[in-house]
Structures are given as C-alpha cells and as structure tokens.
Amino acid sequence: MAIEKFPVRFAWRRMATPHVMHLAFRRSDETPLDFVPGQFLNLHFDTATGSTHRSYSIANPPDADGLLEIAMSPVAGGLATDVLGTLEPGQELLASGPFGRFVLREEPPCRYLLVGTGTGITPYRSMLPLIRERLGEGCRFHVALGVWRREELLFGDDFLRVAEDSPGFEFTACYSREFPEQPEAWEHAGYVQTLFSSLELDPAADTVYLCGNPGMIDESVEILKAMDFTLKQLRREKYVSARPAA
Ligand SMILES: Cc1cc2nc3c(=O)[nH]c(=O)nc-3n(C[C@H](O)[C@H](O)[C@H](O)COP(=O)(O)OP(=O)(O)OC[C@H]3O[C@@H](n4cnc5c(N)ncnc54)[C@H](O)[C@@H]3O)c2cc1C
C-alpha cells in the first residue's frame, strides 16, 4: 500500500546548540497531525538521482497549533542537511507519518529510564506532558542525555525545569569530551551508558528507553542484559543513517 504523503510548510529554524538545528513545520492543509509522542516523521525531497526521504523524531508534544518541530544534527554533505539547512519560510516539502512504536507504554511498576544521545533526546521532549501525567500517577522518571560538552545540551532547560518542580523526575547530562570545571549535581563525566552502574537499576521495576547513536544503544543493551534486563524491557530507536558511513 502506498504511504500517504502530505505537504508541510517550513515555519522557522534556529540553532538550538552550536551543532543542532531546531526546525518547525506546519501541515499546509492546516490539519493537525495525529501522532503519539515518541513517533517520527519522514521528510521527502528530490535529489539529482531521484526522490528520497529522511526520518526525524517529532520534538514537540501534539498541540492545537499543529506545529511539527524536529531537531537535526547536520552532516557535512548530507542530502537532507543541505535541503533542510537552506529552506526558506513558506517553502513546502512532502512528509509522511507518523511512524514508529517508540512511545511511552503503561508499564505496571513504573520507573522509566529514558536515555538519549544528541538529537536522540527529542522523543522525550515530545513526551513531557505525558511524563507529567504519569508522575502524577506515581511513576518515576530519569532522563539521561549524552553529549560532548555542556554547550551541546539539547533542550536541557526543558528537562531541568521538570526536574526542579517534580519530585520523581531526575535529569542527568553526561559529557563525553569536556567536563565543566564547576559541575552541577546533575552533570556526569563519560558516555551516558557509564551512568547505569550508579542508578540502582532494577529489572523487576524499571523500563529503559534508548534513542540515538546506534553504538550507544548496542553498548547499553549489553550492559543492561548483564544486569538481567530482557530485550523486551529495553525499547530502542536507532538513528541509523540511510547509507553506510563513508
Ligand atoms: C527512526 C529515525 C529517526 C531519526 N531521527 C533523527 C532526528 O530526530 N534527528 C537527526 O538529526 N537525525 C535523525 N535520524 C537520522 C536522519 O534520518 C538522517 O540520517 C540524518 O539527518 C543524515 O541525513 P542526511 O541526508 O543529511 O545525510 P546523508 O546524505 O544520509 O549522509 C551523508 C553521509 O554522512 C554519513 N552520516 C549520516 N549521518 C551521520 C552522522 N550522524 N554522523 C556521521 N556521519 C553521518 C552517511 O553515512 C553518509 O556517508 C533518524 C533516523 C531514523 C532511522
């Protein structure tokens, strides 16, 4: 069955961090897209050799305004990078979706560990209103974001705000390249998966979501399996590239 495509109009772009572009679109038919936080969209565009598409997690919660935000990590010479980096407000692209099953499921004794590297944090930003609801039901959350250094903390303020006003919600930033001289209590040195050993994870009560860099996901799965987590408890969304790395 052919996948239904719909036109989206480019609304705005800003640099969210020195290396990540935050972009927003609206459906040109003004119909809000019915998506579940955690899902992704495909953006379609033409290239010299034909039409292609790239996938991007939706970075905002569903809202009446119909805005569809994404965060893109530009890749030098990347096809989508070139297209999305040069769009002018009002220009149209075709999109399809929403796709994916990387959504917050109701897990009975619930503590969620939500792990992301770089733009892999975006699905959790989309989930924030849902996370607040589940916190109200007694669930607990720990969001862990892995980036190179503090200035790359994508959407960090959004998570820190929830951590400030919601008992039961924790946020940790993990820096793999540069650790601040005066770190905050929520900052950790090392790859995000090096945090796991200090979290008192419990396979009987915890569910882990892993999103972003495929290498981080593979290593995390091995560490968590060694802690007796089953694959069913480890939800994964790999940001695989459309082509093999050069
Ligand atoms: C389900 C899903 C969700 C995704 N969500 C996001 C998202 O929210 N944000 C986001 O930024 N990306 C996301 N991606 C990745 C995204 O779809 C593109 O692959 C990425 O933006 C690069 O596309 P491009 O056309 O610019 O580069 P391409 O033309 O595809 O790649 C050009 C060259 O760069 C290499 N390359 C591609 N990506 C990288 C990289 N990250 N680092 C180093 N080299 C690379 C390729 O192997 C290729 O050789 C997602 C992927 C999947 C499968």
The ligand as a Gaussian input file, in Angstrom:
#p B3LYP/6-31G(d) Opt

LIG

0 1
 C       13.784000       6.454000      13.023000
 C       14.850000       7.518000      12.782000
 C       14.724000       8.751000      13.401000
 C       15.711000       9.717000      13.206000
 N       15.571000      10.900000      13.848000
 C       16.536000      11.839000      13.706000
 C       16.441000      13.083000      14.412000
 O       15.477000      13.345000      15.168000
 N       17.426000      13.992000      14.229000
 C       18.526000      13.739000      13.411000
 O       19.408000      14.610000      13.286000
 N       18.618000      12.578000      12.724000
 C       17.654000      11.639000      12.852000
 N       17.745000      10.474000      12.144000
 C       18.827000      10.365000      11.117000
 C       18.348000      11.115000       9.850000
 O       17.249000      10.415000       9.282000
 C       19.436000      11.250000       8.753000
 O       20.048000      10.003000       8.547000
 C       20.482000      12.300000       9.099000
 O       19.866000      13.581000       9.301000
 C       21.521000      12.456000       7.949000
 O       20.815000      12.693000       6.763000
 P       21.488000      13.469000       5.518000
 O       20.580000      13.212000       4.331000
 O       21.786000      14.884000       5.861000
 O       22.852000      12.721000       5.308000
 P       23.112000      11.528000       4.260000
 O       23.105000      12.075000       2.871000
 O       22.175000      10.401000       4.560000
 O       24.556000      11.100000       4.711000
 C       25.739000      11.623000       4.165000
 C       26.932000      10.848000       4.676000
 O       27.131000      11.100000       6.068000
 C       27.066000       9.890000       6.829000
 N       26.300000      10.181000       8.026000
 C       24.955000      10.237000       8.150000
 N       24.591000      10.550000       9.410000
 C       25.744000      10.730000      10.094000
 C       26.051000      11.080000      11.424000
 N       25.079000      11.283000      12.331000
 N       27.356000      11.205000      11.777000
 C       28.344000      10.993000      10.869000
 N       28.122000      10.645000       9.593000
 C       26.854000      10.512000       9.205000
 C       26.366000       8.880000       5.960000
 O       26.805000       7.571000       6.267000
 C       26.773000       9.332000       4.570000
 O       28.024000       8.777000       4.231000
 C       16.809000       9.471000      12.340000
 C       16.919000       8.228000      11.695000
 C       15.956000       7.260000      11.926000
 C       16.108000       5.938000      11.233000

